[in-house]
Amino acid sequence: MNQSNFGIKKYTILNKIMKIKRCILGIPARLDSSRLPNKILADINGQPMLKRVLNRCNMVNNGYGIVVCTENKEVKDFVESWGYSCFLTSKNCKSGSERLASKTDELLKTCWGEDYNYWDKEKKKTALNQTGIINIQGDQPFIDPLVISKLIENFTAYDVPPDVITPIYKLKPESIHDPSVVKTLIAEDGRAIYFSRSAVPHIRGIPHNEWYKFYNYWGHVGIYGYRASVLSKWFNIPKSNLESLEKLEQLKLIEAGYNFLTFKIDGTSLSVDTEYQLEEARKIATSENY
């Protein structure tokens, strides 16, 4: 075999190993939220917010497994009474992604329907590379199932997928300087360069209310597709000062050099972090009969 053919064969084998073949939807759900405690069980037009998130996830095509990861036994009991699976996690998890990362083995078992403990080293490594863990926040009661489906469609289309993939949307001018809206700075090829609550880039010498005329600012929808192999290494990734300063878990991976890809969608999804946003969610649910 000549060298060029050997290279093609090796790349083909790599593709088969790296390509995402199965996905599972993971919902990190912390009851004791610092900004709005107990929000995931807050009533929204007759349904707890977390139940609304789960029901929206259940509308995603192809029947992907759905698992909640929470630190609270009461939440676990509620979730199981609604007919969904739930894992208890440590109360010390610092972010939703970390909560899912702490249960990577269990999520893999659920996704593949096999006992992970009996796999040999190579099978475990292959499964970690071939599994997509879709992180969906427990505070997005109106998350669009089509956006989740599109994320999975994009993620599974790559022969060698990115470490992480996430949706972004074009911001309206009035949202560019809103600190409750997370902004994403992207490269020409769609890679996420940075996430911030501030407007990035800063446009020098131009009034803030005119920045939108000079640059397209992008907001971040708080869902991620992780390769399971990335989450399995979460606790070995160095601490991120940027993550600590901005309070944005994505920056841990950006700072560590992981490949963070974005794709563009129309519209956005309300994340409930404040009393005002909770009231907004209740109005939406009532007016649109969700």
C-alpha positions in Angstrom: 0.0 0.0 0.0 1.4 3.4 -0.9 1.7 6.2 1.6 -1.2 8.2 0.2 -3.6 5.3 0.3 -2.5 4.5 3.8 -3.3 8.1 4.8 -6.8 8.0 3.3 -7.5 4.7 5.1 -6.3 6.1 8.4 -8.5 9.2 8.0 -11.5 7.0 7.1 -11.0 4.9 10.2 -10.7 8.2 12.3 -14.0 9.4 10.8 -15.8 6.2 11.8 -14.5 6.5 15.3 -15.1 10.2 15.8 -18.5 10.6 14.1 -21.4 11.2 16.5 -23.7 8.2 16.3 -26.0 8.6 19.3 -27.3 11.5 21.3 -29.0 12.0 24.7 -30.6 15.1 26.1 -29.3 16.1 29.5 -31.1 18.8 31.6 -29.1 20.1 34.5 -31.6 21.4 37.1 -30.4 23.2 40.2 -33.2 24.1 42.7 -31.1 26.5 44.8 -30.4 29.0 42.0 -28.5 32.0 43.3 -30.3 34.5 41.2 -33.8 33.1 41.5 -34.2 30.2 44.0 -36.6 27.4 43.2 -37.2 28.8 39.7 -37.2 25.4 38.0 -40.4 24.5 40.0 -42.0 27.9 39.6 -45.5 27.7 38.2 -46.0 28.9 34.7 -49.7 28.8 33.7 -50.3 25.6 35.6 -47.1 23.8 35.0 -43.7 23.8 36.8 -41.0 25.4 34.5 -38.9 22.2 34.5 -41.8 20.1 33.4 -42.4 22.5 30.5 -38.7 22.1 29.5 -39.0 18.3 29.6 -42.2 18.3 27.6 -40.5 20.5 24.9 -37.6 18.1 24.8 -40.0 15.2 24.4 -41.2 16.8 21.2 -37.8 16.4 19.5 -37.9 14.0 16.7 -36.4 10.4 16.8 -37.2 9.8 20.5 -33.8 10.7 22.1 -33.3 9.7 25.7 -34.0 12.5 28.2 -32.3 12.7 31.6 -32.4 15.3 34.3 -29.4 15.8 36.6 -30.2 17.5 39.9 -28.8 17.9 43.4 -32.2 17.8 45.0 -34.2 14.7 46.0 -37.5 16.6 45.8 -36.8 17.6 42.2 -35.9 14.0 41.4 -39.2 12.8 42.8 -41.1 15.3 40.7 -39.2 14.4 37.5 -39.8 10.7 38.0 -43.5 11.3 38.7 -43.7 13.0 35.3 -42.3 9.9 33.7 -38.7 11.0 33.0 -35.4 9.7 34.2 -33.3 11.6 36.8 -29.8 11.3 38.4 -28.8 12.8 41.7 -25.6 14.8 41.6 -23.4 16.5 44.1 -24.5 19.9 45.5 -21.1 21.2 44.8 -21.3 21.4 41.0 -20.5 24.9 39.9 -22.4 24.9 36.5 -24.9 23.0 34.5 -22.2 21.5 32.3 -20.2 20.4 35.4 -23.4 18.7 36.7 -23.8 16.7 33.5 -20.0 16.0 33.4 -20.3 14.4 36.9 -22.7 11.9 35.4 -21.0 11.2 32.1 -20.8 7.4 32.7 -24.4 7.1 33.6 -25.5 9.2 30.6 -23.4 6.9 28.4 -25.0 3.8 29.8 -28.5 5.3 29.3 -27.7 6.4 25.7 -26.3 3.0 24.6 -28.5 0.8 26.7 -25.5 -1.2 27.9 -23.5 -1.5 31.2 -20.5 0.8 30.7 -18.6 -1.0 33.5 -18.2 -4.1 31.3 -16.7 -2.3 28.3 -13.1 -2.7 27.5 -10.8 0.4 27.2 -11.2 0.8 23.4 -15.0 0.4 23.4 -15.3 3.1 26.1 -13.0 5.4 24.2 -15.0 4.9 21.0 -18.4 5.4 22.8 -17.1 8.6 24.4 -16.2 10.0 20.9 -19.4 8.8 19.3 -21.9 10.1 21.9 -23.4 13.6 21.8 -24.6 14.9 25.2 -27.0 17.7 24.5 -27.1 20.2 27.4 -30.5 21.9 27.7 -31.0 24.4 30.5 -33.8 23.8 33.0 -34.9 27.4 32.8 -35.9 27.6 29.1 -39.6 26.8 29.3 -40.3 27.6 25.6 -37.2 26.1 24.0 -38.0 25.2 20.4 -37.7 21.5 19.7 -36.7 22.3 16.1 -33.6 24.2 17.4 -32.6 21.1 19.4 -33.2 18.9 16.3 -31.1 21.3 14.2 -28.3 21.2 16.8 -28.3 17.4 16.6 -28.6 17.4 12.8 -25.5 19.7 12.6 -23.6 17.8 15.2 -24.1 14.4 13.6 -23.3 15.7 10.1 -19.6 16.1 10.7 -17.3 13.2 10.0 -15.0 14.7 12.7 -17.3 16.8 14.9 -16.3 19.8 16.9 -15.8 19.4 20.7 -18.9 21.6 21.3 -21.6 23.0 19.1 -24.2 25.7 20.1 -26.8 27.9 18.4 -26.6 31.7 18.1 -29.0 34.4 16.8 -28.7 37.9 15.6 -29.3 40.4 18.4 -31.8 43.3 18.1 -30.2 46.7 18.7 -31.9 47.1 22.1 -30.4 43.8 23.3 -26.7 44.5 22.5 -26.0 46.2 25.8 -28.3 44.2 28.0 -26.1 42.3 30.5 -28.7 39.6 30.9 -28.2 38.6 27.3 -25.0 36.5 26.6 -23.1 37.6 23.5 -21.0 35.4 21.3 -18.0 36.7 19.3 -17.5 34.5 16.3 -14.7 34.0 13.7 -15.4 33.9 10.0 -15.6 30.1 10.0 -18.2 30.1 12.7 -16.0 29.2 15.7 -16.9 30.9 18.9 -14.0 33.1 20.0 -15.5 34.5 23.2 -18.7 34.8 25.3 -19.6 37.8 27.4 -22.4 39.7 29.0 -20.8 42.8 27.6 -21.1 43.8 24.0 -18.1 42.5 22.1 -16.4 43.9 20.1 -16.2 47.4 21.6 -16.5 49.9 18.8 -14.4 52.9 19.6 -15.6 56.4 18.9 -19.2 55.4 18.1 -22.2 56.0 20.4 -23.4 52.7 22.0 -26.8 53.0 20.4 -25.3 53.0 16.9 -23.0 50.0 17.3 -25.5 47.7 15.5 -24.9 49.7 12.3 -21.2 48.6 12.1 -21.3 45.0 13.3 -23.6 42.1 13.6 -23.9 41.1 17.3 -24.8 37.6 18.1 -26.7 36.3 21.1 -26.2 32.8 22.5 -29.1 30.3 23.0 -28.1 28.4 26.2 -27.9 24.8 24.8 -24.8 22.9 23.8 -23.9 19.7 22.1 -20.9 18.2 23.8 -18.9 15.2 22.7 -19.1 12.9 25.7 -15.3 12.6 25.6 -15.1 16.4 26.4 -17.4 16.2 29.4 -15.5 13.1 30.6 -12.4 15.3 30.9 -14.2 18.3 32.5 -12.7 17.9 36.0 -9.2 17.8 34.5 -9.5 21.0 32.5 -7.7 23.8 34.2 -9.7 26.4 36.1 -10.7 29.4 34.0 -10.2 32.9 35.4 -12.4 34.2 32.5 -15.2 31.8 33.6 -15.0 33.1 37.2 -15.1 36.7 36.1 -17.9 36.5 33.6 -19.8 33.7 35.3 -20.1 31.9 32.0 -19.2 28.2 31.9 -18.5 28.2 28.2 -15.3 30.2 28.8 -13.7 27.3 30.6 -13.5 25.4 27.3 -12.7 28.4 25.2 -9.7 29.3 27.4 -8.5 25.7 27.4 -8.5 25.7 23.5 -11.4 23.4 22.7 -13.1 23.7 19.3 -16.4 25.5 20.0 -18.5 25.7 16.8 -21.7 27.8 16.3 -24.6 27.7 13.9 -27.1 30.4 13.2 -30.9 30.3 13.9 -33.8 32.7 13.7 -35.3 34.0 16.9 -34.2 33.1 20.4 -35.5 31.4 23.6 -36.3 33.0 26.9 -34.1 32.0 29.8 -35.6 32.7 33.2 -33.1 34.2 35.6 -35.0 37.0 37.3 -38.5 37.7 38.7 -39.1 40.0 35.7 -38.3 37.2 33.3 -40.5 34.8 35.2 -43.4 37.1 34.9 -42.7 37.5 31.2 -42.7 33.7 30.9 -46.1 33.6 32.6 -47.5 36.2 30.2 -46.2 34.4 27.2 -47.7 31.1 28.4 -51.1 32.7 29.1 -51.3 34.8 25.9 -50.0 32.1 23.5 -51.8 29.3 25.4 -48.6 27.2 25.9 
